[in-house]
Amino acid sequence: MNLRLSEDQQEALRQRAEQEGRSMHSVVLRAIDRYLDEETDQAAVRRLGAKYAAKHAELLRRLGE
């Protein structure tokens, strides 16, 4: 896989890695892991929200009146 960054992105990444005392590679991997974890969490919340909304639809309807 190749990752093509704009010059601005490359420079910002280089500066962040330098500030953190890490390689650019490790900063990118951490960002990817965080993104994947967040997306997984959001999908679980949406799934559970839909489940409980359906289960308690009548109660939610009455509360909305």
N, C-alpha and C positions, 0 to 999 in steps of 0.2 A: 504494500500500500504506500502510496505517495501522498503527502499532505502539502498542498500548495497554499502558502500564506502570502498575503499582500506584504509589501515592505513595512507598512505600519504595524501589521499584526506580528510580523517577525521581530521587529524592534521591541514592541511591547512585551512579547514573550521572552525575549532575551533579557530585558530589564527585570521582569518579574522573577525569572529564574536566578538572576544574579542577586537580587534582593533577598531571596529565600535560601541562597546558597545551594541551589539544586540545579540539575541539568534541565535544559528545555524539554528534553524527552520525558523526564519524570513529571514535570509540570503538566504537560499535555496528557499523559496517562492518568494523572489524578483528576484532571478536568473531565475526561471521558468517563471515568468511574463514577464521579459525582453525577454527571448527566444521566447515566444509565440507572443509577440507584434512584434518582429523583423521578424519572419516568416510570419505573417499576412501582414506586410508592403511589404516584398519582393514578396509575391504572387500578391499583388495588382499592384506593379510596373511591374512585368512580364506580367500580364494581360493587363494593359494599354499600355505597350510597343508593345505587339503583335497587339493590336487594332489599334494603330496609325501607325505602320509599314505597316499593310495591307491597311489602308486608304490612306496612302501617298506612296505607293509602287512605283508608276511611278516617283515621285519626287526623292525618294531615289535612284532609278536606275540611273536617269540622273545625280545626284550629284556624284555617284560612277564612272562615265565615265571619 
